[in-house]
């Protein structure tokens, strides 16, 4: 066999990726974080905030995420 020296590998020169909904590394919309910041200090537990957001988003937000946003 031997050493292979002439392998052509396609490369992306300038990948153009436009994020229309979320910016880079963003997982939630800013409005969701705002709701968490307003409801949590009113005395609602982290688990209940997550369960309540399930009705709005269709996906439950974990208690850990609520704590991270609030903290």
ZIZIQUI-V282375 format. One record per backbone hydrogen bond with DSSP energy under -0.5 kcal/mol. NH is the residue of the N-H (numbers start at 0). CO is the residue of the C=O. Records with the same first field share a line. If there is no record, write none. Layout:
BEGIN
NH = CO / CO
END
This chain:
BEGIN
4 = 2
7 = 5
8 = 6
9 = 7
12 = 10
16 = 14
17 = 15
18 = 16
19 = 17
25 = 22
31 = 28
32 = 28
33 = 29
34 = 30
35 = 31
36 = 32
37 = 33
38 = 34
39 = 35
40 = 36
41 = 38
42 = 39
43 = 38
48 = 44
49 = 45
50 = 46
51 = 47
52 = 48
53 = 49
54 = 50 / 51
55 = 51
56 = 52
57 = 53
60 = 49
65 = 61
66 = 62
67 = 63
68 = 64
69 = 65
70 = 66
END
